[in-house]
Amino acid sequence: MRRLVVTTPELVPLELRVAGVGERGLAWLLDEALLLVATAVLGAVALLIAAATLGLALLPAIAAVIVLRFALDLAYRAWAETRWRGQTWGKRLMGLRTVQDNAAPLHAWQAVLRNVLRAVDALPAGSLVGGLLIVLDPLGRRAGDHLAGTVVVREVRHAPPRALRVLAGEQGSVQ
């Protein structure tokens, strides 16, 4: 299991578990499912436009859907990672978060930069380059992460201290 260890300004070591290629791949698939629905809506609109023009606008409509799909992908991922502090819908469901390589929260420009380079990671097909980089890099970073100075980590969810659970009315006693 790969870990990112940083030392805070107060000299406290902070250890984060780096997300693996499988976890990231599942989060990506969940996001792709969401984007597939949006693309289907765009495609339906393109077909309606083509039908209204008796097929004359079919090729421009298809081209527009392809360009809009790329823009939608970039806009959704950059917006979500900025708005939800390093998470997309898929990452949120998988318990992953993108942070700076010093464990600080992600900046908007980093979210945009890492997602623009997603096109490079998708080469030659099926995200082969990105997946290979995630497997080979000690911190599981793809090209976009390297350039943006980011890393995807697994969130750690801790249970509240036992004393707080007792005060909240849970069974058991403080020992």
Secondary structure by P-SEA (a helix, b strand, c coil): cbbbbbbccccbbbbbbbbcaaaaaaaaaaaaaaaaaaaaaaaaaaaaaaaaacccaaaaaaaaaaaaaaaaaaaaaaaaaaaaccccaaaaaabbbbbccccccccaaaaaaaaaacccccccccaaaaaaaaaaccccccaaaaaacbbbbbbbbbcccaaaaaaaccccccc
